[in-house]
Structure formats: structure tokens, C-alpha cells
Amino acid sequence: MILITGKNGQLAGEFIRKLTEKGADFKALSHKELDIGNLDNVVKTVKELKPEVIINCAAYNLVDKAEEEYEIAYKTNAIGPENLAIAAKEAGSFLIHYSTDYVFDGKKEDGLYTENDEPSPVNEYGKTKLEGEKRVTEIGNNYLIFRVSWVYGKGKQNFIYKLTRWAEKMPFLKIVCDEFSVPTSTKTIVDVTLKAVKERLTGLYHLVNSGYTSRFEWARLTFKLLKLDKFIRPVTSDAFKLPAKRPGFSPMSNERLSKLLNIQIPPWEDALEKFIKEEGLTL
């Protein structure tokens, strides 16, 4: 049996669709049903359900709000994974947890970030996610930690949905051109995660689509695929004066994971095109 936390998020939604399709035995719980920040609650739930695998899709990912709501973010992103790791160890469950490219400062100049690079987050959100990684690792149970980036899937919690809403309301768009990472499809994350579980992989890996891009180029390709003629002006991140600093260049390499699983993870462009076609997205 598989236990999924963060039931209402876009990643959990993709797991639910895929596991339902496969006829797998799973239970998905929302924050109301399982607050991962509450150790007693977590231990009790895991003891009752006895899952073979726990997939932690619960996360506080409001990057700017985390600057003010650090304690709330910390409870979900650091204490929550620790609680799940403790409960998983007691129950003999295998834990899968998701982190982020925002654990890096974006200052690397000689290639994409690998698992050997030293994290150095530049915002509070990144700090809470890094702490979550550390706590899971320290408990030392069987686990997989996947760092993901710029995640999008079904729903309203992603950049693509926001783009289409902005396009409806504004005569033209201003999109940041000095932030680089890897747009990553929830379908890719789910497929690779399930393959990794099947292969009994453990440890920390970068799970992203292949290649990298800027937010500006991501927006341009999205509109091209949507056949939408909308002017997009590239601007620097300074133009928005957001509370949280972002790493300028944080694309991660999926090479280690690809080699271990003997797979080719699709380029971000192909994954985006497939997503837009399958979802029948239009404006």
C-alpha cells in the first residue's frame, strides 16, 4: 500500500491519476486529514495504515510568503519530512520526499548543478527545504529525496496556468529573462519516481526534465504551442521587486538518475508540448 500526503496539490493529483490507472492500492490524505507537522498524528496514521511506501507531496511552496511565514513553511518543509521519516522508520516504510533547486544560490558558472554541489539557499523557502532534506537524511531510514524544479501539471498552481490568465487580462506581458531552471512536468516526476521505486533506488537525486531555459523562453514556447499571438517583453527580476530573492541560474542535471535507471528523461520542450496537447489547453 502507498500513502500519499498533500492530496490536493498538483503532484499528488498526478500520482492519484497514475496509480488509479494502474489499479494500485493507495491512500491519499489532505492537510486536514494528515498534518505532517504533527508527529503524533503522523505516527498514528502510519501505524494504522502500514504503508510499504510513503510519497510526501505535502509542501509549503509560496516562495515570497515564506519570507514572512517562515515558521509555517518550516513546519511543513522541515519538521514534516522529519516526522514522516521517524514514522516510516518505525513502521518499516520506504519514504519518498521532494525538494527543490532553490537549495542552490544560482552562482555556479561551469555547468548544471549536480548532486555533488554544495547547497546554499538565498531565500527562506530554500532554507526550509534544505533543512527537510537534512532531517530525512539524518534519520537514515530507506528513503529517496528528489530535487525538482519549476513543476507544472493539471491545476492552477503553476506558471503555465498563470500565463494563460495573465494573457487574458493584459495587452502584453513582462516575463523575467534572468532566471534559469528546468520546467518539469508532474508526469515526468511520477513516471521516474515509480521507476526508481521499482528499481529499489535510495539516496538523493535531481529529477527534472532534460535541458534548461529562462522563464521568458518558457513563456514564449508556451504561447507558440498555444498558437497565441501575445507580445512578451523580457525584463530582469529587479523589475518586480519581490520579497524573496531567487537564484539566477539553478538548472540541475538529471544525468546521475538517468544512468542509474537506464532511461532518457524527456527534454523540457517535449514534455511541455505533450502536456499542452494532452490537456487540450487553449485560450
C-alpha positions in Angstrom: 0.0 0.0 0.0 1.1 3.5 -0.9 0.4 6.6 1.3 0.4 9.9 -0.4 0.4 13.2 1.6 -0.6 16.6 0.2 -3.6 15.2 -1.6 -4.8 18.5 -3.1 -1.5 19.5 -4.8 -0.7 19.1 -8.5 2.0 16.4 -7.9 -0.3 14.3 -5.6 -3.0 14.7 -8.2 -0.8 13.2 -10.9 0.2 10.3 -8.6 -3.5 9.6 -7.9 -4.3 9.5 -11.6 -1.4 7.2 -12.4 -1.9 4.8 -9.5 -5.7 4.6 -10.2 -4.9 3.8 -13.8 -2.5 1.0 -12.6 -5.1 -0.3 -10.1 -2.6 0.2 -7.3 -3.6 0.1 -3.6 -3.1 3.6 -2.2 -4.5 6.2 0.2 -4.1 9.9 -0.4 -4.6 12.3 2.5 -5.1 16.1 2.5 -3.5 18.5 5.1 -6.8 18.4 7.0 -6.7 14.6 7.2 -3.0 14.5 8.0 -0.9 17.4 9.2 2.6 16.2 8.7 3.9 18.9 11.1 2.2 16.9 14.0 4.4 13.9 14.9 1.7 12.1 17.0 -0.7 12.4 14.1 1.8 11.1 11.6 3.0 8.2 13.7 -0.6 7.2 14.5 -1.7 7.3 10.8 1.4 5.4 9.5 0.9 2.8 12.2 -2.7 2.3 11.3 -2.2 2.2 7.5 1.1 0.3 7.5 2.1 1.6 4.0 5.0 0.0 2.2 5.8 3.4 0.6 5.1 6.9 1.7 5.2 9.6 -1.0 5.4 13.1 0.6 3.8 15.6 -1.8 2.9 18.0 1.0 4.9 21.2 0.8 4.8 24.9 1.6 5.9 26.4 -1.7 4.8 30.1 -1.6 8.3 31.4 -2.1 7.6 35.1 -1.3 5.2 34.4 1.6 7.8 32.2 3.2 9.9 35.3 3.9 7.1 36.4 6.4 5.7 33.0 7.3 9.0 31.2 8.0 7.6 29.2 10.9 4.7 27.9 8.9 7.0 27.0 6.0 9.5 25.4 8.4 6.8 23.2 10.0 5.7 21.8 6.6 9.1 21.7 4.8 11.5 20.7 7.6 9.6 19.3 10.6 7.0 17.5 8.4 9.6 15.4 6.4 11.4 14.6 9.7 8.1 13.3 11.2 7.4 11.2 8.2 10.9 9.8 8.3 10.5 8.9 12.0 7.2 7.2 11.4 8.5 5.4 8.3 11.5 4.0 10.2 9.2 2.7 13.0 6.8 1.1 10.5 9.4 -0.2 8.1 8.0 2.0 5.3 10.0 3.5 2.4 9.9 7.3 2.2 9.9 9.5 -0.9 10.4 13.2 -0.4 10.6 16.1 -2.8 13.0 19.1 -2.5 13.9 21.9 -4.9 16.6 23.6 -7.0 16.1 26.6 -4.6 18.5 24.9 -2.2 21.2 26.4 -4.5 22.4 30.0 -4.8 22.5 30.1 -8.6 26.1 31.2 -8.8 27.5 28.1 -10.5 29.3 29.0 -13.7 30.7 25.8 -15.1 27.6 23.7 -15.8 24.4 22.4 -14.4 24.0 21.7 -10.7 24.8 18.1 -9.7 24.2 16.1 -6.5 27.8 16.8 -5.5 27.3 20.6 -5.4 27.1 22.3 -2.0 23.7 23.8 -1.3 23.5 27.5 -0.3 19.9 28.8 -0.4 19.3 32.5 -0.9 15.7 32.7 0.5 13.7 31.3 3.4 11.8 28.8 1.3 15.1 27.3 0.1 16.4 27.1 3.7 13.3 25.2 4.9 13.6 22.8 2.0 17.3 22.1 2.7 16.6 21.5 6.3 13.9 19.0 5.4 16.5 17.1 3.2 19.0 17.1 6.1 16.4 15.8 8.6 15.3 12.9 6.4 18.9 12.0 5.7 19.9 12.1 9.4 17.2 9.7 10.4 18.7 7.4 7.9 15.8 5.2 7.0 15.3 3.8 3.5 14.5 7.0 1.5 14.6 8.8 -1.8 14.9 12.5 -2.0 14.2 14.1 -5.4 15.1 17.7 -6.1 12.6 19.0 -8.7 12.2 22.5 -10.3 9.6 24.7 -11.9 6.9 22.0 -11.6 3.8 22.1 -13.6 0.8 19.8 -14.1 -3.0 19.8 -14.1 -4.5 22.6 -11.9 -3.9 26.2 -11.1 -0.7 26.1 -9.1 1.8 26.6 -11.8 3.4 29.1 -14.2 1.5 27.8 -17.3 -1.9 28.4 -15.8 -0.8 31.9 -14.5 0.5 32.7 -18.0 -2.9 31.9 -19.6 -4.7 34.0 -17.0 -2.3 37.0 -17.5 -2.7 36.7 -21.3 -6.5 37.1 -21.0 -6.3 40.2 -18.8 -3.2 42.1 -20.1 -2.4 43.7 -23.5 1.2 42.4 -23.2 3.3 40.5 -20.6 6.5 41.2 -18.8 8.4 38.0 -18.0 11.7 37.6 -16.2 14.6 36.7 -18.5 17.4 36.4 -16.0 16.1 33.4 -14.1 17.1 30.0 -15.5 16.0 26.5 -14.4 14.2 23.4 -15.8 10.4 23.3 -16.3 9.4 19.9 -15.1 6.2 18.0 -15.8 4.4 16.2 -13.0 4.0 13.3 -15.4 7.8 13.1 -15.7 8.2 13.2 -11.9 5.6 10.5 -11.3 6.9 8.1 -14.1 10.5 8.4 -12.9 9.6 8.1 -9.2 7.7 4.9 -9.8 10.6 3.5 -11.9 13.0 4.4 -9.1 10.8 2.6 -6.5 10.6 -0.5 -8.7 14.4 -0.5 -9.1 14.8 0.0 -5.3 16.9 3.1 -5.6 17.8 5.1 -2.5 19.5 8.4 -1.8 19.3 11.9 -3.2 18.9 12.7 -6.9 17.9 15.5 -9.2 14.7 14.7 -11.0 14.0 17.2 -13.7 13.3 17.2 -17.4 16.4 17.5 -19.6 17.8 20.8 -20.7 17.1 24.2 -19.2 15.7 27.6 -20.1 14.7 31.0 -18.8 11.2 31.9 -17.6 10.9 34.2 -20.7 11.8 31.5 -23.2 9.4 29.1 -21.3 6.6 31.6 -21.7 7.4 32.2 -25.4 7.3 28.5 -26.2 4.1 28.0 -24.2 2.4 30.8 -26.3 3.8 29.4 -29.5 2.4 25.9 -28.7 -0.9 27.5 -27.7 -0.8 29.4 -31.1 -1.3 32.6 -29.1 0.0 35.9 -30.6 0.8 37.9 -27.5 3.8 40.2 -27.0 6.1 39.2 -24.2 8.7 41.7 -23.1 11.8 40.3 -21.3 12.6 42.1 -18.1 15.1 41.5 -15.3 13.9 40.2 -11.9 14.6 43.6 -10.4 11.5 44.9 -12.2 9.2 43.0 -9.9 10.8 43.8 -6.5 9.6 40.5 -5.0 10.2 39.9 -1.3 12.2 36.7 -1.9 15.4 36.6 -3.8 15.6 33.8 -6.4 18.8 32.0 -7.6 19.6 33.4 -11.1 20.8 30.1 -12.6 19.7 26.9 -10.8 19.2 24.3 -13.6 20.0 20.8 -12.3 21.4 17.8 -14.2 19.5 14.6 -14.2 22.4 12.6 -15.6 23.1 10.5 -12.4 19.5 9.4 -12.1 19.1 8.7 -15.9 22.2 6.5 -15.8 21.2 4.5 -12.7 17.7 3.9 -14.1 18.9 3.4 -17.7 16.4 5.8 -19.0 16.3 9.0 -21.1 14.3 11.7 -19.3 12.4 13.8 -22.0 13.6 17.4 -22.8 11.6 20.1 -21.2 10.3 21.3 -24.6 8.9 17.8 -25.5 7.3 17.4 -22.1 5.7 20.8 -22.4 4.3 20.1 -25.9 2.9 16.8 -24.7 1.3 18.4 -21.7 -0.4 21.1 -23.7 -1.7 18.6 -26.3 -2.9 16.1 -23.8 -4.7 18.8 -21.7 -6.2 20.4 -24.8 -5.1 23.8 -23.5 -6.5 26.8 -25.4 -7.3 30.4 -24.7 
